[in-house]
Amino acid sequence: MRLRRRRDGSAIAHDTVPVEVPQEEVPEPPVPTSACLAPSSMIYLAPDGNVRVCCRSLAPIGNVVDRPLEEIWNGAVRRHMVDALEAGMFPQGCEPCGVEVGVEGRERSYPVRFDRFGPALALDDDPRGTWPLRIEFNLSNACNLMCIQCDGTLSSSIRAHREHLPALPRVYGDAFFAELEHFIPHLAEAQFAGGEPFLGRENYRVWEMVERLNPDLPCTVVTNATQWNDRVERVGTTLRMGYTFSLDAVTKATYELIRVGSDHDAVMANVPRYMAMAEAKGAVVEVNFCFMRQNHHEFGDLLLWAEDLGVRVNVSVVRHPEHCSLASLGSVELQRVVDGLAAVEDRVLPHLELNRTTWVEECERLRRWAESPPDTLEQLWWSDVWSDPEARRSRGLVSILPSVSSLDLGVLDVKARDGSAAEEELSAWSADGRTHLLTADYVPDRDPDHVVVSVGNSLAELLGCEPADLVGRPVQDLQAEIERQFGPVAVVDVIRLDGSSRGYSLRLRDAEVRVAMLPEGNERGRLIGVTVLVAVRPAPGTGQDAR
């Protein structure tokens, strides 16, 4: 093994350098036959139970609260995404990557990272019928930090102290873990994030399963490196566990400004401990750097620090919230960032080997942004997604309600459901003791496939429209009408109603809204439609009448 050397020429201590494990020669992957292989090869499990095809996709393919994981994986929604991507189209939920590929080119885009699964998928006649090769476990939002670029979906501390919302329900129970036993032996790799993975008790159940069923499975833990105790040390010395450190700065002031509630000194003391465990297992250690307004001036110094440790840096380009996004800056401000990086390049670039390409590509990305017209910059940070409800609806992003087909309920086990318990629960929660009704028919092979056929008078009155204004429109259009009446959605949560039904809790500017979607089946168990129940009460502190 060749020891790396610091910029001053001194050797790096052996106990801080990962082992360089000899790799078998692997043939170059073929040119991908799909715009993105993520839906063919992996699934992402979110803290609310939503199953997506990757961490970027904004359209769930199902939820473990409603359906078994194996049915979701083998369901029609994922297969539709695979087919669309094989045809070169980015389906609902994949639009952000479609924009990125169109503006920046595929070679610099997120989908490229899944091309490595191509050879393995090619071994099967139909890759859509195989088990996933990778699972990204985000089973809990338990987290001790309140990072400025994060939200309560991925941080329990933010949810409690910044958003003042109740804790997310725990949705991964015994039935899920029993089913997961069938998936673990087929995995080629797994990632654990969150939240802080070492604070989520669900992760320890998965790690115990990996130890029994697939002990050589490479497991990557995306950690803020704040945790160190006997339990952490045990799993790290038992499993083939590597680590991706979430580090957004090297100086104490900038780091603790971004990662609110952290202790920079404690994190830096823990890093070599994790590295030593990874070295003993021949596992990989990397750094994730969230590139944003607050830390661009430390990008070079962080790469130099990582280079001294002999680890690579992955860059996550922050696009939301706006106050953190470099892409949301105007061209003049972006050019100042570019000039600042250029001013230190002679100090940084000559000392980079592992991270040389990272520096060059990210600087080039910012140069292209600075030279881009305003409309292109808006595409890059998706400004319309966060500011315009109609744009969110039309692009299928941050949607309150899924389409009926995306619920993937058009199968034999759909039964006609009695919604009286959900209706009673929503009525008791609402300000006026009422729920408001909408019904829609499911029309297969039609776009839209979920057409509103009736609207209750009370719902029309609540939304300030006539019933006929919604009839004939997709169910998802209810989102735009709710936001038009009560302001933009700030927070969306999945909730359970009547013990089993799934609903949505929405916090808007002027009101809190709860929505239940109850699928209806015929006597043969086929999906024929959906009933939507809506309940409203004023947002805390507004003092407004929720009609």
C-alpha positions in Angstrom: 0.0 0.0 0.0 1.3 3.4 -0.9 1.0 6.0 1.8 -0.3 9.4 0.7 1.6 12.4 1.8 0.5 15.8 3.2 1.1 19.0 1.3 4.1 19.6 3.6 5.6 16.3 2.5 5.0 14.4 5.8 3.5 10.9 5.7 -0.1 10.5 6.8 -0.4 8.2 9.9 -1.4 4.7 8.9 -4.4 4.6 11.2 -6.1 7.4 9.2 -5.8 5.8 5.8 -8.3 3.4 4.4 -6.9 0.1 3.1 -6.5 0.0 -0.6 -8.2 -3.3 -1.4 -7.2 -4.9 -4.7 -10.2 -4.8 -7.1 -10.9 -7.5 -9.7 -10.8 -6.2 -13.2 -14.4 -5.3 -14.2 -15.3 -4.8 -17.8 -16.5 -1.4 -18.8 -20.3 -1.1 -18.5 -22.1 -1.0 -21.8 -23.7 2.2 -23.1 -26.9 2.4 -21.0 -30.0 1.5 -22.8 -32.1 3.7 -20.5 -32.0 7.4 -19.6 -31.7 6.1 -16.0 -31.3 2.6 -14.5 -32.4 3.6 -11.0 -35.9 2.2 -11.3 -34.5 -1.0 -12.7 -32.0 -1.5 -9.9 -32.9 0.1 -6.6 -35.5 1.5 -4.2 -35.4 4.3 -1.7 -37.4 3.9 1.6 -38.4 7.2 3.1 -39.2 7.9 6.8 -42.9 8.2 6.1 -43.1 4.8 4.4 -43.1 6.1 0.9 -41.1 4.0 -1.6 -39.3 5.8 -4.4 -36.9 4.7 -7.1 -34.2 7.0 -5.8 -33.6 9.8 -3.4 -34.3 12.4 -6.0 -37.6 11.0 -7.3 -40.5 13.0 -6.0 -43.2 10.5 -7.0 -43.7 7.5 -4.7 -44.3 4.2 -6.3 -46.2 3.1 -3.2 -46.1 3.2 0.6 -45.4 0.3 3.0 -48.4 1.4 5.1 -50.7 0.4 2.3 -49.0 -2.5 0.5 -46.3 -5.1 0.9 -42.9 -4.0 -0.3 -42.6 -6.9 -2.8 -45.9 -5.8 -4.4 -44.7 -2.3 -4.7 -41.4 -3.4 -6.3 -43.2 -5.6 -8.8 -46.0 -3.1 -9.3 -47.2 -1.3 -12.4 -45.9 2.1 -11.4 -42.3 1.1 -11.3 -42.6 -0.8 -14.5 -44.1 2.2 -16.2 -41.1 4.3 -15.0 -38.7 1.7 -16.4 -40.5 1.6 -19.7 -40.6 5.4 -20.0 -36.8 5.8 -19.2 -35.9 3.1 -21.7 -37.8 5.2 -24.3 -35.7 8.2 -23.3 -38.5 10.0 -21.4 -38.4 11.2 -17.8 -41.7 10.2 -16.2 -43.6 11.9 -13.3 -41.2 12.4 -10.4 -38.1 12.2 -12.6 -38.5 15.7 -14.1 -35.7 17.3 -12.1 -33.1 14.9 -13.6 -34.7 15.5 -17.0 -34.0 19.2 -16.6 -30.5 18.5 -15.3 -29.7 16.3 -18.3 -31.1 18.8 -20.7 -29.2 21.8 -19.3 -25.9 20.3 -18.2 -25.6 17.1 -20.2 -26.0 13.5 -19.1 -22.3 12.9 -18.3 -22.6 15.3 -15.4 -26.1 14.3 -14.3 -27.3 12.2 -11.4 -28.5 9.2 -13.5 -24.9 8.4 -14.5 -24.2 6.9 -11.1 -26.6 4.0 -11.8 -25.0 3.0 -15.1 -22.7 0.7 -13.1 -25.7 -1.6 -12.5 -26.1 -2.2 -16.3 -23.9 -5.4 -16.5 -25.6 -7.1 -13.6 -29.1 -6.2 -15.0 -28.0 -7.5 -18.4 -27.6 -11.0 -17.0 -31.4 -11.3 -16.6 -33.8 -11.7 -19.4 -36.2 -9.2 -17.8 -34.5 -6.9 -15.3 -37.9 -5.5 -14.2 -38.7 -8.9 -12.6 -35.6 -9.2 -10.5 -34.9 -8.2 -6.9 -33.4 -4.7 -6.3 -29.6 -4.7 -6.2 -29.5 -1.7 -3.9 -31.8 -0.3 -1.1 -31.4 3.1 0.4 -32.8 2.9 3.9 -34.1 6.1 5.4 -36.3 4.4 7.9 -36.3 7.1 10.5 -36.0 10.9 10.7 -34.4 10.7 14.2 -31.7 13.3 14.2 -29.9 15.5 16.7 -29.1 18.4 14.4 -31.1 21.1 12.7 -29.1 21.8 9.5 -30.2 24.9 7.7 -30.6 23.2 4.3 -32.8 20.4 5.8 -36.4 20.0 7.0 -38.5 18.0 9.4 -39.0 15.2 6.9 -35.4 14.1 7.6 -34.8 15.6 11.0 -36.9 15.0 14.1 -35.2 18.0 15.8 -36.2 20.3 13.0 -39.7 18.9 13.0 -40.1 19.5 16.8 -38.2 22.7 17.3 -38.3 24.6 14.0 -41.6 23.4 12.5 -43.4 22.8 15.8 -45.0 19.6 14.5 -45.7 16.3 16.1 -43.3 13.4 15.6 -43.6 11.3 12.4 -45.4 8.0 13.1 -43.2 4.9 13.0 -44.4 3.0 9.9 -41.7 0.3 9.6 -43.1 -2.5 11.8 -42.7 -6.3 12.2 -44.5 -7.1 9.0 -42.1 -4.9 7.0 -39.0 -6.5 8.6 -40.4 -10.0 8.1 -40.8 -9.2 4.4 -37.3 -7.6 4.2 -35.8 -10.9 5.0 -36.5 -11.9 1.4 -34.8 -8.8 0.0 -31.5 -8.8 2.0 -29.9 -11.9 0.4 -30.2 -10.4 -3.1 -28.7 -7.0 -2.4 -25.3 -6.0 -3.8 -25.1 -2.9 -1.7 -27.1 -0.9 0.9 -27.1 2.6 2.1 -28.4 3.9 5.4 -29.2 7.6 5.9 -32.1 9.4 7.6 -32.0 11.3 10.0 -28.8 10.3 11.7 -28.7 6.5 11.1 -27.1 5.6 14.4 -30.1 7.2 16.2 -32.7 5.2 14.3 -33.6 2.0 16.1 -35.0 0.6 12.8 -31.5 0.5 11.3 -30.2 -1.8 14.0 -32.9 -4.3 13.1 -31.7 -4.2 9.5 -28.1 -4.5 10.5 -28.9 -7.6 12.6 -30.6 -9.1 9.5 -27.6 -8.3 7.3 -25.3 -10.0 9.8 -27.4 -13.2 9.5 -28.3 -13.2 5.8 -25.7 -11.3 3.9 -22.7 -10.7 6.1 -20.4 -9.5 3.3 -22.9 -6.9 2.0 -21.2 -3.5 1.6 -23.1 -1.1 3.8 -22.6 2.6 3.6 -23.8 4.8 6.5 -24.3 8.5 5.7 -23.6 10.0 9.1 -23.0 13.3 10.7 -20.3 11.6 12.8 -21.6 13.0 16.1 -22.3 9.5 17.5 -19.8 7.2 19.1 -20.7 4.5 21.7 -20.5 0.8 22.2 -23.4 0.0 20.0 -22.0 2.0 17.1 -18.6 0.4 17.5 -20.2 -3.1 17.6 -22.0 -2.8 14.2 -19.0 -1.1 12.7 -16.7 -3.9 13.7 -19.1 -6.7 12.8 -20.4 -5.6 9.3 -18.6 -4.5 6.2 -19.5 -1.0 6.9 -18.2 2.1 5.2 -19.1 5.7 6.0 -20.0 8.9 4.2 -19.4 11.9 6.4 -21.8 14.8 6.0 -19.3 17.6 6.4 -20.1 21.0 4.9 -17.1 23.0 6.2 -13.7 22.6 7.8 -13.8 25.6 10.1 -15.7 25.5 13.4 -17.6 28.7 12.7 -19.0 27.8 9.3 -19.6 24.2 10.2 -21.7 25.0 13.3 -23.5 27.8 11.5 -24.8 25.2 8.9 -25.2 22.1 11.2 -27.1 23.7 14.0 -26.6 21.9 17.3 -23.3 20.2 16.3 -19.9 20.2 18.0 -17.2 20.6 15.4 -14.5 19.4 17.8 -16.4 16.2 18.7 -17.0 15.4 15.0 -13.4 15.8 14.1 -12.4 13.5 16.9 -14.9 10.8 15.7 -13.8 10.8 12.1 -10.5 8.8 12.6 -12.4 6.3 14.8 -14.9 5.6 11.9 -12.0 5.4 9.4 -10.2 2.9 11.5 -13.2 0.6 11.6 -13.7 1.0 7.8 -10.0 0.2 7.2 -10.3 -3.0 9.2 -13.1 -4.1 6.9 -11.7 -2.9 3.6 -14.7 -0.5 3.3 -14.9 2.8 1.7 -14.9 6.2 3.4 -16.1 9.4 1.7 -17.3 12.9 2.4 -20.6 14.5 1.3 -20.3 18.2 0.9 -23.5 20.3 0.5 -22.4 23.1 -1.9 -24.4 26.2 -1.1 -24.2 30.0 -0.4 -23.0 29.6 3.2 -19.9 27.5 2.5 -18.7 28.0 -1.1 -15.7 29.9 0.2 -14.5 26.7 2.1 -14.9 24.3 -0.8 -11.1 24.3 -1.6 -10.1 23.9 2.0 -12.5 21.0 2.6 -11.1 19.2 -0.5 -7.5 19.7 0.8 -8.5 18.4 4.2 -10.1 15.3 2.6 -7.1 14.8 0.4 -4.9 14.7 3.4 -7.1 11.9 4.8 -7.1 10.1 1.5 -10.8 10.2 1.0 -13.0 11.3 -1.9 -15.6 14.1 -1.7 -19.0 13.9 -3.2 -20.8 17.2 -3.9 -24.5 17.6 -3.4 -25.7 20.7 -5.1 -28.3 22.3 -2.8 -31.3 23.6 -4.8 -33.7 24.3 -2.0 -34.3 26.2 0.3 -33.7 29.3 -1.8 -31.6 31.1 0.8 -29.1 28.2 0.6 -29.1 27.7 -3.2 -26.2 29.0 -5.3 -28.3 28.4 -8.4 -30.9 30.8 -7.1 -28.4 33.7 -7.2 -28.3 36.0 -10.1 -25.6 35.9 -12.7 -23.6 38.8 -11.0 -23.6 37.2 -7.6 -22.7 33.8 -9.2 -19.8 35.4 -11.0 -18.4 36.7 -7.7 -18.5 33.1 -6.4 -16.7 31.9 -9.5 -14.1 34.7 -9.1 -13.6 33.7 -5.4 -12.9 30.1 -6.3 -10.6 31.1 -9.2 -8.6 33.3 -6.7 -7.6 30.3 -4.6 -7.2 27.7 -7.4 -3.4 28.0 -7.5 -3.3 27.2 -3.8 -5.8 24.3 -4.1 -5.6 22.5 -7.4 -1.8 21.5 -7.4 -2.4 19.5 -4.2 -5.4 17.5 -5.3 -5.2 14.0 -6.8 -8.3 12.1 -5.5 -10.4 15.2 -5.7 -8.9 17.1 -8.6 -11.8 16.2 -10.9 -14.3 17.3 -8.3 -12.8 20.7 -8.0 -12.6 21.2 -11.8 -16.1 20.0 -12.5 -17.8 22.0 -9.8 -15.9 25.2 -10.8 -16.9 24.6 -14.4 -20.5 24.0 -13.3 -20.6 27.4 -11.6 -19.0 29.1 -14.5 -21.7 27.7 -16.8 -24.4 28.9 -14.4 -22.9 32.4 -14.2 -23.0 32.6 -18.0 -26.6 31.2 -18.2 -29.6 33.4 -18.9 -32.1 34.0 -16.0 -34.6 31.5 -17.3 -32.0 28.7 -17.4 -31.0 29.5 -13.8 -34.6 29.2 -12.7 -34.8 25.8 -14.3 -31.6 24.8 -12.5 -32.9 25.5 -9.1 -36.6 24.8 -9.9 -37.8 28.2 -8.7 -41.3 27.6 -10.1 -41.6 24.3 -8.2 -41.3 26.1 -4.9 -43.2 29.3 -5.7 -46.1 28.4 -8.0 -48.7 25.8 -7.0 -49.9 25.3 -10.6 -46.3 24.7 -11.8 -45.8 22.1 -9.0 -49.0 20.4 -10.1 -48.2 20.4 -13.8 -44.7 19.0 -13.2 -45.9 16.5 -10.7 -43.6 17.8 -7.9 -44.4 18.2 -4.2 -47.9 17.0 -4.9 -50.5 16.8 -2.2 -52.4 14.0 -3.9 -51.1 11.2 -6.1 -52.9 10.3 -9.2 -55.2 7.3 -8.7 -53.0 5.2 -10.9 -49.9 6.1 -8.9 -51.5 4.5 -5.9 -51.1 1.3 -7.9 -54.4 -0.1 -6.6 -55.6 -1.6 -9.9 -55.1 -5.1 -8.6 -57.3 -8.0 -7.4 -56.9 -7.2 -3.7 -58.6 -3.9 -3.9 -61.8 -4.1 -1.9 -64.7 -1.6 -1.6 -63.8 0.3 1.6 -66.1 1.7 4.2 -64.9 5.2 4.8 -67.2 6.0 7.8 -64.4 5.7 10.3 -62.1 8.0 8.4 -65.0 10.5 7.9 -65.7 10.5 11.7 -62.0 11.0 12.5 -61.7 13.9 10.0 -65.0 15.5 11.3 -63.8 15.4 14.9 -60.5 17.0 13.9 -62.0 19.8 11.7 -63.0 23.2 12.9 -66.6 23.0 11.8 -67.2 19.3 12.5 -67.7 18.5 8.8 -65.9 16.7 6.0 -66.3 17.8 2.4 -66.6 15.3 -0.4 -65.4 14.7 -3.9 -65.6 11.5 -6.0 -63.7 10.4 -9.1 -63.8 7.6 -11.6 -60.7 5.5 -12.6 -60.5 5.3 -16.4 -57.6 2.9 -17.4 -55.5 3.8 -20.5 -56.7 7.4 -20.4 -54.9 10.6 -19.6 -56.0 11.8 -17.0 -57.0 8.4 -15.7 -58.8 9.8 -12.6 -61.6 12.2 -13.6 -63.7 14.0 -11.0 -67.3 13.1 -11.4 -69.0 14.8 -8.5 -68.2 17.6 -6.0 -70.1 18.3 -2.8 -71.6 21.7 -2.4 -69.8 22.3 0.9 -66.4 21.5 -0.7 -67.1 23.9 -3.6 -68.2 26.6 -1.1 -65.0 25.9 1.0 -62.9 26.4 -2.1 -64.8 29.4 -3.4 -65.9 27.8 -6.7 -68.8 26.0 -8.3 -69.0 22.2 -8.3 -68.9 22.3 -12.1 -65.5 24.0 -12.0 -63.9 20.8 -10.8 -66.0 18.1 -12.6 -64.0 16.6 -15.5 -60.6 17.6 -14.1 -57.9 15.3 -12.6 -58.1 14.6 -8.8 -54.7 16.3 -8.5 -56.2 19.6 -9.5 -57.7 19.7 -6.1 -54.2 20.7 -4.9 -54.2 24.0 -6.9 -57.7 24.9 -5.7 -56.8 24.3 -2.0 -53.6 26.4 -2.4 -55.5 29.1 -4.2 -57.8 29.4 -1.3 -55.5 29.0 1.7 -52.0 29.8 0.4 -49.0 27.7 -0.5 -48.3 24.4 1.2 -45.5 24.6 3.7 -45.5 21.0 5.0 -47.0 17.7 3.8 -47.2 14.6 6.0 -48.6 11.1 5.4 -51.0 10.1 8.2 -53.1 7.1 9.1 -56.8 7.4 9.5 -59.2 4.9 11.1 -56.2 2.7 11.9 -55.5 1.6 8.3 -56.6 4.2 5.7 -53.9 6.6 4.4 -54.3 10.3 4.5 -52.4 13.6 4.0 -51.9 16.4 6.5 -51.1 19.7 4.9 -50.0 22.9 6.6 -50.7 25.9 4.5 -50.3 29.7 5.1 -53.9 30.2 6.3 -55.2 26.7 7.2 -54.4 23.1 8.1 -56.0 20.6 5.8 -56.4 16.9 6.1 -57.3 14.8 3.0 -58.2 11.1 2.8 -58.2 9.2 -0.5 -60.4 6.0 -0.2 -60.1 3.6 -3.2 -63.3 1.9 -4.3 -63.3 -1.6 -5.9 -66.0 -3.6 -7.6 -67.1 -7.1 -6.6 -64.1 -8.6 -8.4 -61.6 -6.4 -6.5 -60.9 -4.1 -9.5 -60.3 -0.4 -8.9 -63.1 1.6 -10.2 -62.7 5.0 -8.5 -61.8 7.0 -5.4 -63.6 9.0 -2.8 -61.8 12.1 -1.4 -62.6 13.5 2.0 -61.4 17.0 3.0 -61.4 18.6 6.5 -60.1 22.1 7.4 -59.2 24.2 10.4 -57.4 27.5 10.8 -53.6 27.5 10.9 -52.3 28.1 14.4 -52.1 31.8 15.2 -54.1 33.0 12.2 -57.4 33.5 14.0 -59.1 33.0 10.6 -62.4 31.2 10.0 -61.8 28.0 8.0 -65.3 28.3 6.7 
